[in-house]
Every structure is written in structure tokens, then in C-alpha cells.
């Protein structure tokens, strides 16, 4: 699944081709995604795009009359193509722009979404989301207070969108390794100093990933077709049986909350 840095990279990649231009029409080839594509999208005509933003892993395209909310799901991607680009069987939605470009959404698993809202502050999918990890509202004090009396595994806790949005499995593994914290440690047992380190490391890791274009996964390409490069700097994710880059012990893997977790048994004592 594309994580927050990939979604931020996608937003930044498509923005120059959408922002300030007019949507001439939206072509919906497959309305049956995770949720049905909002019927309002097919009725859009000559609406100016005024901005693009992101909330958690949702792309938000601002128009003069409302907001298009997109989610890439498990395997979705967006890219910019010319009008004569061949249509793939998994190309489910086109946003046709006045500048001769098309933003094309491809999703083999069809687990993404394209929806419409006139007020994102009241949008139902945003109602229970926690703070953005790169915002001032997310810090060590917040994380420490939020974790009190929580028996939840620490990895599951920081991946909970009600706690903080956008910390997916890859980056949760990397952050916990860098902090020397075991993923199964009860969230309520972290100290103030550990909470501060955790919040700071989450911010740094995501900023670094965004700067380098996101993690290259088999289902993700940047809108201009170039893969990201951050995968080359992952220290622990996907490295079961390899030597820990800090101490040399073998990296172990097991499930936490039904997600693959990677741990150095020496550096991340439970």
C-alpha cells in the first residue's frame, strides 16, 4: 500500500498539471471501487482546480464548487498522461484537464476510492482521524498523554489513525528500530523521553522519505514514471535473516496486529 510519503509525492507530482487549470470532464470507467465513485464526479465540467492538499493518505483536489477526495488503496497510482495515451484495463478514472493533460488513476485491486464532498471539515472519512505527523500538534507530549494506560502493542498504537495519521507499516518498523523500541512493548509503558524520541523520529523519517520521493513498491510509480529511491535506505524492513546494521545480530520477523514486523533482538529488547 502506498504510504504517506508516496501519497505526498503523488500530490506534489500531479499538482503542476492540475492546480490553476480547469477540469473539462472526469471519465469514470469503473465506478465500483472500495466505495462507489461519487456520481458528482461524472457531472463535473469546466471547474477550476484551486489547490491540492493531503489528509492522512487521502489526496484532496480543491475545485471552485467542492472537493474531490481520492485514496490510492492497496495498489493504486496516479500519473499524468497525454490524451492519446493507451488505456490499460486497470485505468479506472481520468481527470481531463484544460491544458491537454490527463490525470489517470490505475488500480488493479480496485481498493481505492474517488469521492466528492462540499465540506472536508464534515467529511465522514476524516471525522476520527488523529493529527498529521508533520504538524505542530503531533509531538512527544501529545504522544505520551495519548499512550497512558494503553495496553496496545506500541507498533499498533503508532499505526492507529486515531492516534496519528499516515504512519504505515514500513515506517513504523523503521522508526521503532531507530528508537530501540520493541514493537510489542505496551504503548502505556513508554516514558516521556521515549515518547519525545518517537515523535521526533517519526517526523524525521517521513520528511526524509518525502524528500527522496517515497518508498519504491512494486505497485507505485511517481506521476512522471520515475520510481522513488528511499527503499535503498531502509534499515530493517524486509530484511529478515540479514545482519542488523547496528550490532550485526540477525534480524527477526513476526506478526504484530497481523502485519509483518522486523526486529533486532539485541537493539530492541522487549
C-alpha positions as CSV (number, residue, x, y, z in Angstrom):
1,X,0.0,0.0,0.0
2,X,1.3,3.5,-0.8
3,X,2.2,5.2,2.5
4,X,2.1,8.8,3.5
5,X,5.4,9.8,1.7
6,X,4.1,8.1,-1.5
7,X,0.8,10.0,-1.3
8,X,2.6,13.3,-0.7
9,X,4.9,12.6,-3.6
10,X,1.9,11.8,-5.8
11,X,0.3,15.1,-4.7
12,X,3.4,17.1,-5.5
13,X,3.8,15.3,-8.8
14,X,0.4,16.0,-10.2
15,X,-0.1,19.5,-8.8
16,X,1.7,21.4,-11.6
17,X,-0.6,19.8,-14.1
18,X,-3.9,20.4,-12.2
19,X,-3.5,23.4,-10.0
20,X,-4.8,26.6,-11.7
21,X,-6.2,24.7,-14.7
22,X,-9.8,23.6,-15.4
23,X,-11.2,20.1,-15.2
24,X,-13.0,19.7,-18.5
25,X,-14.6,16.4,-17.5
26,X,-14.0,13.2,-15.5
27,X,-14.2,9.9,-17.2
28,X,-15.3,7.0,-14.9
29,X,-14.6,3.6,-16.4
30,X,-15.1,1.6,-13.3
31,X,-17.4,3.0,-10.6
32,X,-17.1,0.0,-8.3
33,X,-14.1,0.7,-6.2
34,X,-13.8,0.3,-2.4
35,X,-16.8,2.6,-2.2
36,X,-18.8,3.5,-5.3
37,X,-17.3,6.5,-7.2
38,X,-19.4,9.6,-6.2
39,X,-21.8,10.3,-9.1
40,X,-21.0,14.0,-8.8
41,X,-17.6,13.4,-10.4
42,X,-19.0,12.4,-13.7
43,X,-21.0,15.6,-13.8
44,X,-18.1,17.9,-13.3
45,X,-17.5,20.2,-16.2
46,X,-15.1,23.2,-16.6
47,X,-14.3,23.5,-12.9
48,X,-11.1,25.3,-11.9
49,X,-8.7,23.4,-9.6
50,X,-7.7,25.9,-6.9
51,X,-5.4,23.8,-4.8
52,X,-4.2,20.3,-3.9
53,X,-3.7,19.0,-0.4
54,X,-3.4,15.8,1.6
55,X,-5.2,14.5,4.7
56,X,-3.6,11.3,6.0
57,X,-3.3,9.1,2.9
58,X,-6.1,10.9,1.1
59,X,-5.5,13.2,-1.9
60,X,-7.7,16.3,-2.0
61,X,-8.3,18.2,-5.2
62,X,-9.9,21.6,-4.4
63,X,-12.2,23.0,-7.0
64,X,-14.4,26.1,-7.1
65,X,-17.5,24.1,-6.2
66,X,-16.2,21.4,-3.9
67,X,-13.5,18.8,-3.2
68,X,-12.5,15.6,-4.9
69,X,-11.2,13.1,-2.4
70,X,-9.0,10.3,-3.7
71,X,-7.4,7.3,-2.0
72,X,-4.9,5.0,-3.7
73,X,-5.9,1.9,-1.8
74,X,-3.7,-1.1,-1.8
75,X,-2.3,-0.9,-5.3
76,X,-3.5,2.4,-6.8
77,X,-1.4,5.0,-8.5
78,X,-1.9,8.3,-10.4
79,X,0.1,9.6,-13.3
80,X,-0.1,12.4,-15.8
81,X,-0.6,11.2,-19.4
82,X,-1.3,12.8,-22.8
83,X,-4.8,12.5,-24.4
84,X,-3.6,9.8,-26.8
85,X,-2.2,7.5,-24.1
86,X,-3.4,3.9,-24.4
87,X,-5.9,2.9,-21.8
88,X,-5.0,-0.1,-19.6
89,X,-7.7,-2.4,-18.3
90,X,-7.0,-1.2,-14.7
91,X,-7.2,2.5,-15.7
92,X,-10.5,3.3,-13.9
93,X,-10.7,7.1,-13.8
94,X,-9.4,10.0,-15.9
95,X,-9.5,13.7,-14.9
96,X,-9.2,15.5,-18.2
97,X,-7.7,19.0,-17.9
98,X,-7.9,22.1,-20.0
99,X,-4.1,22.1,-20.6
100,X,-4.3,18.9,-22.6
101,X,-3.1,16.6,-19.8
102,X,-5.0,13.8,-18.1
103,X,-4.6,12.6,-14.6
104,X,-5.1,8.9,-14.8
105,X,-5.9,6.6,-11.9
106,X,-4.8,2.9,-12.2
107,X,-5.8,0.3,-9.6
108,X,-5.5,-3.4,-10.2
109,X,-7.1,-4.4,-6.9
110,X,-9.8,-1.7,-7.0
111,X,-9.5,-0.9,-3.3
112,X,-9.0,2.8,-3.7
113,X,-11.7,5.5,-3.8
114,X,-12.8,8.7,-5.5
115,X,-15.4,10.7,-3.7
116,X,-16.9,14.2,-3.5
117,X,-17.6,16.5,-0.6
118,X,-18.6,20.1,-0.4
119,X,-17.1,20.4,3.1
120,X,-13.9,18.4,4.0
121,X,-14.3,19.5,7.7
122,X,-17.5,17.5,7.8
123,X,-16.4,14.6,5.6
124,X,-17.2,11.3,7.3
125,X,-13.9,9.6,6.5
126,X,-12.0,12.4,8.2
127,X,-14.1,12.6,11.3
128,X,-12.0,10.3,13.5
129,X,-8.5,11.0,12.2
130,X,-5.7,12.0,14.5
131,X,-3.2,14.8,13.9
132,X,-0.9,14.9,10.9
133,X,2.5,13.6,11.9
134,X,4.3,16.6,10.5
135,X,2.1,19.1,12.2
136,X,2.9,21.0,15.4
137,X,0.0,19.2,17.1
138,X,1.9,16.0,17.0
139,X,4.8,15.9,19.5
140,X,6.2,14.0,22.4
141,X,3.8,15.4,25.0
142,X,0.8,14.6,22.9
143,X,2.0,11.0,22.2
144,X,2.8,10.4,25.9
145,X,-0.6,11.6,27.1
146,X,-2.3,9.6,24.4
147,X,-0.5,6.4,25.3
148,X,-1.3,6.4,29.1
149,X,-3.0,3.2,30.3
150,X,-2.8,1.7,26.7
151,X,-2.0,-2.0,26.6
152,X,-1.9,-1.9,22.8
153,X,1.4,-3.0,21.2
154,X,3.5,0.1,20.5
155,X,3.7,-0.6,16.8
156,X,-0.1,-0.9,16.5
157,X,-0.5,2.2,18.6
158,X,1.6,4.5,16.3
159,X,-0.2,2.9,13.3
160,X,-3.6,3.8,14.6
161,X,-5.0,6.6,12.5
162,X,-7.0,7.9,15.5
163,X,-3.6,8.5,17.3
164,X,-1.7,9.9,14.4
165,X,-2.3,9.5,10.7
166,X,-0.1,8.1,8.0
167,X,2.4,6.0,9.9
168,X,2.2,2.9,7.9
169,X,3.9,-0.5,8.4
170,X,7.2,0.2,6.6
171,X,7.9,3.4,8.5
172,X,6.6,2.1,11.8
173,X,9.2,-0.7,11.6
174,X,12.0,1.8,10.7
175,X,11.1,4.3,13.4
176,X,10.9,1.7,16.2
177,X,14.2,0.3,15.2
178,X,15.9,3.7,15.2
179,X,14.4,4.4,18.6
180,X,15.4,1.0,20.0
181,X,11.9,0.2,21.0
182,X,10.3,-3.3,20.6
183,X,7.1,-3.3,18.6
184,X,5.3,-5.4,21.2
185,X,6.1,-3.1,24.1
186,X,2.8,-1.9,25.6
187,X,2.2,1.7,24.5
188,X,1.4,2.7,28.0
189,X,4.8,1.7,29.2
190,X,6.8,4.3,27.2
191,X,8.5,7.1,29.1
192,X,8.2,10.8,28.3
193,X,11.7,10.7,26.8
194,X,10.8,7.7,24.7
195,X,7.6,9.5,23.5
196,X,9.6,12.6,22.6
197,X,12.1,10.5,20.7
198,X,9.4,8.5,18.9
199,X,7.5,11.7,17.8
200,X,10.8,13.3,16.6
201,X,11.9,10.2,14.7
202,X,8.5,9.8,13.0
203,X,8.8,13.3,11.7
204,X,12.4,13.0,10.5
205,X,11.7,9.6,8.8
206,X,8.7,10.9,6.9
207,X,10.4,14.1,5.9
208,X,13.4,12.2,4.6
209,X,11.2,9.8,2.7
210,X,9.1,12.6,1.1
211,X,12.3,14.4,0.1
212,X,13.6,11.3,-1.6
213,X,10.4,10.5,-3.5
214,X,8.8,7.9,-1.4
215,X,9.5,4.2,-1.0
216,X,9.5,2.2,-4.2
217,X,7.0,-0.6,-4.1
218,X,6.0,-2.8,-7.0
219,X,2.6,-1.1,-7.3
220,X,3.8,2.5,-7.1
221,X,5.4,4.9,-9.6
222,X,5.7,8.6,-9.3
223,X,3.4,10.5,-11.7
224,X,6.2,11.2,-14.1
225,X,7.1,7.5,-14.2
226,X,10.3,7.6,-12.0
227,X,10.5,5.3,-9.0
228,X,11.3,6.6,-5.6
229,X,14.7,5.8,-4.0
230,X,14.1,5.8,-0.3
231,X,13.8,2.0,-0.3
232,X,17.6,1.9,-0.6
233,X,17.9,3.4,2.8
234,X,15.6,1.1,4.7
235,X,17.5,-0.3,7.6
236,X,15.3,-3.2,8.8
237,X,12.0,-3.5,6.9
238,X,12.0,-6.7,4.7
239,X,15.4,-7.8,6.0
240,X,14.6,-10.9,7.9
241,X,17.7,-13.0,8.4
242,X,20.1,-10.2,7.5
243,X,22.6,-8.7,9.9
244,X,21.4,-5.7,12.0
245,X,23.2,-2.6,10.7
246,X,23.9,-1.5,14.3
247,X,25.0,-4.7,16.1
248,X,25.3,-7.4,13.5
249,X,22.7,-9.8,15.0
250,X,20.2,-11.5,12.7
251,X,17.0,-9.6,12.1
252,X,13.9,-11.5,13.1
253,X,10.3,-11.2,11.8
254,X,6.9,-11.9,13.3
255,X,3.4,-10.6,13.1
256,X,2.1,-7.7,15.2
257,X,-1.5,-6.8,14.6
258,X,-1.5,-9.1,11.5
259,X,1.3,-7.0,9.9
260,X,4.9,-8.1,9.3
261,X,7.3,-6.7,11.9
262,X,11.1,-6.7,11.8
263,X,13.2,-6.6,14.9
264,X,16.7,-6.8,16.1
265,X,16.5,-8.9,19.3
266,X,19.6,-7.1,20.7
267,X,18.8,-3.5,19.8
268,X,15.1,-3.7,20.5
269,X,14.7,-5.6,23.7
270,X,11.1,-6.3,24.7
